[in-house]
Structures are given as C-alpha cells and as structure tokens.
Amino acid sequence: MFLSKRQENILNYLIQADEFTTAKELAIALNVSEKTVYREIKELKENQANCMGIIINHIGKGFKIDYDTYIKKFTIEAGKTHKQHSFSLRERREQMFIYLLFLSPQKTSVIRLSELYMISSSSILNDLGYIENILKNTDIKLEKGNQGTFLLGEEIHIRELLKSFIIKVITNNDYSYNLISLQDYFIYEDISFARSLLSHMIAEKFCLEDPYYINMLVYILIAINRIKNGNHLDSLFEEEIDATIDTKSKKVSVDMIDKIAVYTMTKLNKNEMVKLYYLIASSRFSRTKQASMDDSRECIAFIDLLINKMVEKCSAPFFDNNELRKALIPHVKPLIMRLRYHINIHNPLLDEIKAECNFLFNILKNILADMANEDMCGIIGDDEIGYLTLYFQYSLEQHLQSLKVVIVCSTGIGTSHLLKGRILRAFPKWKVVDIVSSSKVKEIRDLDKIDLLLTTINLDSVMGNITIPVVHVSAFFNEKDIDNVLKITRRRDCPEGFLT
C-alpha cells in the first residue's frame, strides 16, 4: 500500500484528534481546500485496501478514526514492510541504540547483535563506538566486557534518552509525526491504551498540543514497556507533590498511574506518579493562562536575567520590552519544571532554527551555558534553546517592522506623498515622523529618536554630522527599494551575523 504525503497527514491528524473532525478543520490544519480533503478521504476509503473501514464518516460531525481497526491493519502492513527494509548505516545505528536502551540493564553480546542485524562483528564494534560517542554528554555508559555488552544508567535517564531518540525517528521532514512508526517499538495494545489515557486527559480540558502530546504519548509507552520488564524509577524525588501547585495535574496523574498499575498488573512506586505529575504539569501550555506573581517569581527572575544578558551580548536594547517578557512567561514556567525533573522535550524545528537563526541561537546557547555553570539554572539542551530562540527572533522581527522614519524629497511635497503611501503599504507598522525637503534635513527635531532617513535625492552635501542610516529610494518605492531598506535596517540594528 502506498499513501501520498497528504493522505498520511490526514490520517495522522485524525489519529491525534481522537474525535470527529470536520473537513473544514482538516483543510485549515493541512493548508488545503475542503474539496481536496473530501477527495483524499474518498481515495483512502475506496481505493486503499488497508484504509477501508478505518475512517468513520458522520454527517454533521465529520471524520474520525476507528483506532482499533486502524492499528491492527497497519501493524500487519508494517510487519511486511519491516521484513523488506534494509537499514542505512545511520538507521541501523539508531535502531541498535534504541534496542540497547530497551534492553538495559540486561546484557547482550557482539555475536548476538551481529546475528540480529546480519552484519559482521567488526561492523558491530564500529556501531558500538558510534553509540559511545552519542553517550559522551549523558549520564549513561556503554559497558563492554567478557560478561556482555549493556547500557548502564539510572532509569530516569534511560527513559528520557529512549523518548528523545524514538521521537526523532518518527518525526517527518515536514515536522509532523509518523505515528504508524510507533508500531516498530510498541505493541498495538499498549499504543491503544496509552492513547486512551491521553484522550481522557484532553477530555479534562487539558491543553495538550504538539510537541507535548507526542512527548507524553511516547513517555507513557516507554514507561509501560519498562515497567512490564521490571524496570522502575529510582528514588530520585525527595519532595512530596504540593497539591496546591496544580491539583488538576495531580488528579490526572494519580488516575493515570492507577490505570497503568492495573494494565501492567504491577504495584508502582511513588516515583512513577511523581514523574508523571511533573511531566503533565510541565506539558500544559495555554496562551490565555495568566501565571500569578507568587508562582512566577523564579520564572520572572530567569526571564529578566536572560533578557538583560541578551541585550548586553547582542547590543540590542529593543529586547528589553514587556511584550517579550509576557510572551516568555507561559513557556519558561514549565521549562523550569522540566529542567528540575529531568524532562526533555522534542523540537522538530531545531535544524531549521539553527540554520535560519544561527546567531541568536548560538548567543542564547552560550548565555545559558554560562548561567548553568554559575548555578543560575539547570543545563538546557538544544531543543529548549531552539524554542527560546523563536521568541527572541520574533521580537527582533517586530522591532524591524516598527521603525520611525523621515522622508526627504527635493521639495518636500508632491512625490513625497506617493512615497509615503508606498512605504506604509510595504511596512504598515512604520511611523513616518516627518516629510522634509533636502534643505531642511539639519532642522529635523529629535534626531536621536529617528531610525531611518528615506530620500529620493543625494544627501551627501547636507548630512554633516548626522549619523542616521540613509537609504536612497525611488519615488515609486519598488521591490528593489524594499530589499535595500531591509538590508540597511538589519545592518543598523543587528551585530554582524545577527540575521545570517
């Protein structure tokens, strides 16, 4: 069976929705027309054998996945595909690493791994060397000896590393998640059970968007697998949960743990519930939720320190604004909780953020590393730094869109009004402070508050000691003029490399 990318996206969206979704909602989410949605679903239901019977259509409600039917059909298909699949070197090493993590602390051998992956012992040793390199900056070690080969580390770190790698493997190039691939690591009964736990959580009015949904789903699946194999969380959490912090999260976590205990037929220790509580509490993200001053004292101190250091390192005073602070609060508060309780979160945009916002990302990374060394915060990974980078990048872009400008023309009238209209059409948030003739340039008031001079004539002879950036443009302010303006404004406000 071959599914188009659009069909895969429709299936994955319906899987995560776990409720009836209208064609309009699908169209908006996938950026296609409603007509396209209907056509693709018709194709799935009528011409894709393995999709027949898995999409429920209800007039007035929309579409929904029959999950049990879906997972059974795709498990069979995945099994067939897996047998035919030949791993690349990178894929084989990733799969071997995940296998060893699942196996930990049990031992295996080079011979066993050689048989399992059908390659020579020397290739296995090279792969183990690659895995050792991955583990350099973690709390897990690869032990090799006469008694066998195995990964040694605390259970909390084993689970987090497993989660990170599995999420990485199931992430598509378009940053969506291929949930079908979860069947390569977990049985469908476990997947169905884990999804039912999250469905109940969402029904309790929890805001659980990507990547929090995937983070929770994969962690629960890993926890179930590890618990079934007798691997429980160590005694890492000394404090009791303060019910006043988030009673809703505590209630849901207790309910989840009770259900997992029944499902796995295992008595679970307190650490399992505490870990799940903090995972849930740090996953709740609402754009409308206002954090109280008491709860956010640590959060606000962290944000103030980070912004002050960014202003200093980037020579960018525009970062010191309340809008950026307000935007960071609902993200940083759960971030601090994730750091405290060893909770990692996946950032599917990380590679693109590093490429597009390289300067900001690296500055933030250096600042946060210094803060960690000075015990001002925990060690923050690249995924979290990537999310923080987006807030500062947005603040930068907003600043570049709200400059104060003066227009200079030969007489100050006529073409200047046409130019003003075109400038504001291209940059609607800019403020045209004044329109003056070339002879009046030196009389412009409050020059220190002006960001830019846009002129249709040469001003070299009248500029004198004026140091405001000047862009020579045409009266019609065409695309070339816009590009020149953008280059000048970015150079003006940003150190070298800021936006490269």
C-alpha positions in Angstrom: 0.0 0.0 0.0 1.3 3.5 -0.9 -0.1 6.6 0.7 0.6 10.1 -0.6 2.1 12.6 1.8 -1.3 14.4 2.0 -3.1 11.1 2.9 -0.5 10.4 5.6 -1.1 13.8 7.0 -4.8 13.3 7.1 -4.5 10.0 8.9 -2.0 11.4 11.4 -4.2 14.4 12.1 -7.3 12.2 12.7 -5.3 9.9 14.9 -4.2 12.7 17.2 -7.6 14.4 17.2 -9.3 11.2 18.5 -12.7 12.8 17.9 -14.8 13.8 15.0 -13.1 16.5 12.8 -14.8 18.4 10.1 -13.5 18.8 6.6 -13.1 22.5 7.2 -10.9 21.9 10.3 -8.8 19.4 8.3 -8.5 21.9 5.4 -7.3 24.7 7.7 -4.8 22.4 9.6 -3.3 21.0 6.4 -3.5 24.2 4.4 -5.6 22.6 1.6 -9.1 23.1 0.3 -12.1 21.3 1.7 -12.6 19.8 -1.8 -9.1 18.3 -1.6 -9.9 16.8 1.9 -13.0 15.1 0.6 -11.2 13.8 -2.5 -8.3 12.4 -0.5 -10.6 10.7 2.1 -12.7 9.2 -0.7 -9.5 7.8 -2.2 -8.4 6.4 1.2 -11.8 4.8 1.8 -12.4 3.3 -1.6 -9.0 2.6 -3.2 -6.6 1.9 -0.4 -7.3 -1.6 0.9 -5.8 -1.1 4.3 -7.7 2.1 4.9 -11.1 0.6 4.2 -13.2 0.6 7.4 -10.8 2.7 9.5 -12.3 6.2 8.7 -15.7 6.8 10.2 -17.9 9.4 8.4 -20.7 11.0 10.3 -22.9 13.7 8.6 -22.8 16.9 10.6 -19.8 15.8 12.7 -17.1 15.0 10.2 -14.5 12.2 10.2 -12.9 10.0 12.9 -10.5 7.1 13.1 -11.7 3.7 14.3 -8.4 3.3 16.1 -8.5 -0.4 16.9 -9.2 -1.3 13.3 -6.6 1.1 12.1 -3.8 -0.1 14.4 -4.4 -3.8 13.6 -4.4 -3.2 9.8 -1.3 -1.1 9.9 0.6 -3.4 12.2 0.2 -6.2 9.6 1.4 -3.8 6.9 4.3 -2.5 9.0 5.4 -6.1 9.6 5.5 -6.8 5.9 7.4 -3.6 5.2 9.9 -4.2 8.0 11.0 -7.5 6.6 11.7 -6.0 3.3 13.5 -3.0 4.7 17.3 -2.6 4.5 18.6 -0.2 7.1 21.1 2.5 6.1 24.2 2.8 8.3 22.6 5.7 10.3 19.3 3.9 10.7 20.9 0.7 11.8 22.9 2.5 14.5 19.8 4.4 15.7 17.9 1.1 15.9 20.7 -0.7 17.7 20.9 2.2 20.2 17.2 2.1 20.9 17.4 -1.7 21.2 20.1 -1.5 23.8 18.2 1.2 25.7 15.1 -1.0 25.8 17.3 -4.0 26.9 19.1 -2.1 29.7 20.3 -3.2 32.2 20.2 -6.7 30.6 23.3 -7.8 28.8 23.8 -8.9 25.2 26.9 -9.7 23.1 28.6 -8.7 19.9 27.8 -12.1 18.5 24.1 -11.7 19.3 24.0 -8.2 17.8 25.8 -9.5 14.7 23.2 -12.2 14.2 20.3 -9.7 14.9 21.4 -7.1 12.4 23.1 -9.6 10.0 26.4 -7.8 9.8 30.0 -8.7 10.8 31.3 -8.4 14.3 33.8 -5.7 13.2 30.8 -3.6 11.9 29.0 -4.1 15.3 32.1 -2.8 17.1 32.2 0.3 14.9 28.5 0.8 15.7 29.1 0.5 19.4 31.9 3.1 19.0 29.3 5.4 17.4 26.9 4.8 20.3 29.7 5.5 22.9 30.2 8.8 21.2 26.5 9.7 21.5 26.6 8.9 25.2 29.6 11.2 26.0 27.4 14.1 27.3 24.8 11.9 29.0 24.6 10.1 32.3 24.5 6.7 30.6 27.6 4.5 29.9 28.1 1.6 27.4 29.7 -1.3 29.3 31.7 -3.9 27.3 33.4 -6.9 28.7 33.6 -10.7 29.0 30.2 -10.7 30.8 28.5 -8.9 27.9 27.5 -5.6 26.4 24.9 -3.3 28.0 23.9 0.3 28.8 24.3 1.3 32.4 22.4 4.3 33.9 19.6 5.4 36.1 16.1 4.5 34.9 15.0 8.2 34.6 17.9 8.9 32.1 17.3 5.6 30.2 13.6 6.6 29.6 14.4 10.2 28.6 17.0 9.1 26.1 14.7 6.5 24.7 12.0 9.1 24.3 14.3 11.5 22.6 15.5 9.0 20.0 12.2 7.5 19.3 10.5 10.9 18.7 13.5 11.8 16.5 13.0 8.7 14.4 9.2 9.2 13.9 9.5 12.9 13.0 8.8 13.6 9.3 10.6 16.1 7.2 7.6 18.4 7.4 7.8 18.3 11.2 4.7 16.2 11.6 4.9 12.8 13.4 4.5 9.4 11.8 2.6 7.6 14.5 2.4 4.5 12.4 6.1 4.0 13.1 5.4 3.6 16.8 4.5 0.1 15.9 8.2 -0.7 15.3 8.7 -0.3 19.0 5.5 -1.0 20.8 2.6 -3.5 20.5 -0.7 -2.1 19.4 -2.5 -2.9 22.7 0.0 -0.6 24.5 -0.4 2.1 21.9 -4.2 1.9 22.1 -4.1 2.0 26.0 -1.7 5.0 26.1 -3.8 7.0 23.7 -6.9 6.3 25.8 -5.1 7.8 28.8 -4.3 10.9 26.8 -7.9 11.1 25.4 -9.2 11.1 29.0 -6.7 13.8 29.9 -7.7 16.0 27.0 -11.4 15.4 27.9 -10.5 17.0 31.3 -9.8 20.3 29.4 -6.0 20.0 29.3 -4.3 21.9 26.5 -2.0 19.3 25.0 -0.7 20.4 21.7 2.4 19.1 19.8 5.1 18.5 20.8 3.6 17.9 24.3 1.2 15.3 23.0 3.9 13.2 21.4 6.2 13.8 24.4 3.5 12.4 26.7 2.5 9.5 24.4 6.0 8.2 23.9 6.9 8.5 27.5 3.8 6.6 28.7 4.6 3.8 26.1 8.2 3.6 27.3 7.1 3.6 30.9 4.7 0.7 30.3 7.4 -1.3 28.5 10.0 -0.7 31.2 7.5 -1.5 34.0 6.4 -4.7 32.3 10.1 -5.7 32.2 10.7 -4.9 35.9 12.4 -1.6 35.5 11.0 1.0 37.9 12.1 4.6 38.5 14.8 5.0 41.2 14.2 7.1 44.3 15.0 10.5 42.8 12.2 12.6 44.0 12.6 13.5 47.7 9.8 16.0 48.0 6.1 15.3 48.1 3.8 16.8 45.4 2.4 20.1 46.7 -1.3 19.7 45.8 -1.6 23.5 45.8 0.7 23.7 42.8 -1.7 22.1 40.3 -4.5 20.0 41.8 -5.8 19.2 38.3 -2.4 17.7 37.2 -2.2 15.7 40.4 -5.6 14.3 40.0 -5.0 13.2 36.4 -1.5 11.8 37.2 -2.9 9.7 40.1 -5.7 8.4 37.9 -3.2 7.5 35.1 -0.9 5.7 37.5 -3.8 3.7 38.9 -4.8 2.6 35.4 -1.2 1.8 34.4 -0.8 -0.3 37.5 -3.9 -2.3 36.6 -2.9 -2.6 33.0 0.6 -3.8 33.7 -0.6 -5.8 36.8 2.2 -4.2 38.8 2.4 -2.3 42.0 4.0 1.1 41.2 6.2 3.1 43.5 5.6 6.8 44.3 8.3 7.9 41.9 6.3 6.8 38.9 3.4 9.0 39.9 5.6 12.0 40.8 7.4 11.8 37.5 4.1 11.6 35.6 2.8 14.5 37.6 5.6 16.8 36.6 5.5 15.6 33.1 1.8 16.6 32.9 2.3 19.9 34.8 5.2 20.9 32.6 3.2 20.0 29.4 0.2 22.2 30.0 0.6 25.3 27.8 -2.2 27.8 27.4 -1.8 31.1 25.6 -4.5 32.6 27.7 -3.4 31.3 31.1 -2.0 34.0 33.4 0.6 33.0 35.9 0.3 34.5 39.3 3.2 36.6 40.6 3.8 34.3 43.5 4.1 31.2 41.3 6.2 33.0 38.7 8.9 34.6 40.9 11.6 32.2 39.8 10.3 32.4 36.2 10.4 36.2 36.1 13.8 36.3 37.6 15.1 33.8 34.9 13.5 35.9 32.1 14.9 39.2 33.4 18.4 37.8 33.7 18.2 36.2 30.2 16.9 39.4 28.6 19.5 41.5 30.3 22.3 39.2 29.1 20.8 39.2 25.5 20.7 43.0 25.5 24.3 43.1 26.5 25.7 40.3 24.2 23.7 41.4 21.2 23.9 45.2 21.8 20.1 45.0 21.2 18.2 47.3 23.7 15.0 46.5 21.9 14.9 43.1 23.6 14.2 44.8 26.9 10.4 45.1 26.4 7.3 43.9 28.3 5.8 42.2 25.2 8.8 39.8 25.1 8.6 39.2 28.9 4.9 38.4 28.7 5.4 36.0 25.8 8.1 34.1 27.6 6.3 33.6 30.9 3.9 30.7 29.8 6.9 29.0 28.2 9.6 29.5 30.8 7.5 28.4 33.8 7.0 24.8 32.5 10.6 24.9 31.2 11.9 25.4 34.7 9.9 22.5 35.9 11.2 20.3 33.1 14.8 21.2 34.0 14.2 20.4 37.6 12.7 17.0 37.0 14.8 15.7 34.1 12.1 16.1 31.4 13.2 16.6 27.8 11.0 17.8 25.0 11.5 17.4 21.3 11.8 20.4 19.0 11.1 19.3 15.4 12.1 22.7 14.1 15.6 22.6 15.6 17.6 22.1 12.5 15.7 24.9 10.7 16.1 27.2 13.7 19.8 26.6 13.8 20.0 27.4 10.0 17.8 30.4 10.0 18.5 32.0 13.4 22.1 30.8 13.8 23.5 33.9 15.5 20.7 34.2 18.1 20.7 30.5 18.8 24.4 30.4 19.5 24.3 33.6 21.7 21.5 32.1 23.7 23.3 28.8 24.0 26.5 30.5 25.3 24.5 32.6 27.8 22.5 29.6 29.1 25.7 27.6 29.4 27.3 30.4 31.5 24.2 30.6 33.6 24.3 26.8 34.2 28.0 27.0 35.2 27.1 29.7 37.7 24.2 27.6 39.1 21.7 30.1 37.9 19.7 27.4 36.1 20.0 23.8 35.0 21.7 22.6 31.9 19.4 23.5 29.0 19.5 21.3 25.8 19.4 22.5 22.2 15.7 21.6 21.8 14.7 24.0 24.6 17.2 26.7 23.4 15.5 26.4 19.9 12.1 27.3 21.3 13.6 30.3 23.3 15.3 31.4 20.1 11.9 31.8 18.4 10.7 34.3 21.0 13.8 36.5 20.5 13.7 36.2 16.7 10.0 37.3 16.8 10.9 40.2 19.0 13.6 41.2 16.6 11.3 41.0 13.5 8.7 43.1 15.4 11.3 45.7 16.1 12.4 45.9 12.5 8.7 46.4 11.5 8.1 49.4 13.8 10.8 51.9 12.9 10.4 55.7 12.9 11.4 57.3 9.6 11.7 60.6 7.9 11.1 61.1 4.2 13.3 63.5 2.3 12.4 64.8 -1.2 13.7 67.6 -3.3 10.9 70.0 -2.3 9.1 68.0 0.4 5.8 67.9 -1.4 4.3 66.1 -4.4 6.1 62.8 -4.9 6.7 62.6 -1.1 3.0 61.7 -0.5 3.1 59.0 -3.1 6.3 57.7 -1.5 4.8 57.8 2.0 1.8 55.8 0.8 4.0 53.1 -0.8 6.3 52.9 2.3 3.4 52.4 4.6 1.9 49.8 2.3 5.2 47.8 2.4 5.8 48.5 6.1 2.4 49.2 7.8 3.9 49.3 11.3 6.4 52.0 10.5 5.7 55.6 11.6 6.5 58.4 9.2 7.5 61.1 11.6 8.0 63.9 9.1 8.4 64.8 5.4 11.0 67.4 4.7 12.9 69.0 1.8 16.7 68.5 1.5 17.3 72.0 2.7 15.5 71.2 6.0 17.4 68.0 6.9 19.5 69.7 9.5 16.4 71.1 11.1 14.8 67.7 11.9 13.8 67.5 15.5 14.8 64.7 17.9 17.2 63.1 15.5 18.2 60.6 18.2 14.7 59.2 18.0 14.7 58.7 14.3 15.7 55.2 13.0 16.0 55.9 9.2 16.0 58.6 6.5 14.4 57.6 3.2 15.4 60.0 0.4 14.8 60.4 -3.3 17.9 62.6 -3.7 21.6 62.5 -2.8 22.1 64.0 0.7 25.9 63.8 1.0 26.3 67.6 0.8 23.8 68.3 3.6 24.3 65.4 6.1 27.1 67.0 8.1 27.5 65.2 11.4 24.1 63.4 11.1 24.7 59.6 11.6 21.2 58.3 10.9 21.2 55.5 8.3 20.1 56.8 4.9 18.5 54.8 2.1 18.3 56.3 -1.4 15.0 55.1 -3.0 12.8 55.9 -6.0 9.6 57.8 -5.7 7.7 54.7 -6.6 9.4 52.6 -3.9 9.7 49.3 -5.8 10.8 45.8 -4.8 14.5 46.7 -5.2 14.0 49.7 -2.8 12.3 47.4 -0.3 15.2 45.0 -0.4 17.7 47.8 0.1 15.7 49.1 3.0 15.6 45.7 4.7 19.4 45.3 4.3 20.1 48.7 5.8 17.7 48.3 8.7 19.1 44.8 9.6 22.7 46.1 9.5 21.7 49.1 11.6 20.1 47.2 14.4 22.0 43.9 14.4 25.6 43.0 15.0 27.4 41.2 12.2 25.9 37.8 11.7 22.7 38.5 13.6 20.4 37.5 10.8 22.6 35.2 8.7 
